[in-house]
Amino acid sequence: MKIKQLQKTIMKTRKLNNIPFLFALIFLVSCDNNKVYDEYIEVETSGWNAADTLAFEIELNSTNGDLFDFLIGLRNNNEYLYSNIFLFVELENPQGITQIDTLQYLVAEPNGKWKGAGIGAIKHNLFKYKESQVLEDGLYKIKITHGMRSELLHGIEDIGLRIESVN
């Protein structure tokens, strides 16, 4: 009789251990419903040179006046020497009109603790670039370079671009 009770207790424990996993899985799947575009470009292991341009091309169709957010993803490791990063972002719309922005993002707290998510040495940040933009159908070209004083940045793993539907 005790063995059956022990087996029932073990089965209940196993079922309860699966519940957090299921909630995490549902959360991760449901969070990406608004994703329209999400791509990362790996930076050379030797470092990100100021002359190296990371280029993204996005073809948007059937936007119908929807609103979109542009986000820039950054993954860095402990070799990155700074608490911030300056980026030059060039956005060309389907009509060929180009807009250039200079952006600054903080990647570390004043006490040196990295911002962003991640366990271990690599941290992932997702920074807002443009919010609630009405986009038209066509090809968008985005180029990103860094604007730091050092020509070669060490510790940047990759840079990404994400577009999410706001509606």
SULGINOR-V80876 format. One record per backbone hydrogen bond with DSSP energy under -0.5 kcal/mol. NH is the residue of the N-H (numbers start at 1). CO is the residue of the C=O. Records with the same first field share a line. If there is no record, write none. Layout:
NH = CO  CO
This chain:
5 = 1
6 = 2
7 = 3
8 = 4
9 = 5
10 = 6
11 = 7
12 = 8
13 = 9
14 = 10
15 = 11
16 = 12
17 = 13
18 = 14  15
19 = 15  16
20 = 16
21 = 17
22 = 18
23 = 19
24 = 20
25 = 21
26 = 22
27 = 23
28 = 24
29 = 25
30 = 26
31 = 27
32 = 28  29
33 = 30
35 = 32
36 = 163
37 = 163
39 = 161
41 = 159
43 = 157
47 = 44
48 = 153
49 = 47
50 = 151
52 = 49
53 = 51
54 = 144
55 = 53
56 = 142
58 = 140
60 = 58  138
66 = 63
68 = 133
69 = 164
70 = 130
71 = 162
72 = 127
73 = 71  160
74 = 125
75 = 158
76 = 74  123
77 = 155
80 = 77
85 = 105
87 = 103
88 = 145
89 = 87  101
90 = 88  143
91 = 89  99
92 = 90  141
93 = 91  97
96 = 93
99 = 91
101 = 89
103 = 87  101
105 = 85
107 = 83
108 = 83
109 = 113
112 = 109
115 = 107
117 = 124
123 = 76  121
124 = 117
125 = 74
127 = 72
129 = 70
130 = 70
133 = 68
135 = 66  133
138 = 60
140 = 58  138
141 = 92
142 = 56
143 = 90
144 = 54
145 = 88
147 = 86
153 = 48  151
154 = 152
157 = 75  155
158 = 75
159 = 41
160 = 73
161 = 39
162 = 71
163 = 37
164 = 69
165 = 34
166 = 67
167 = 67
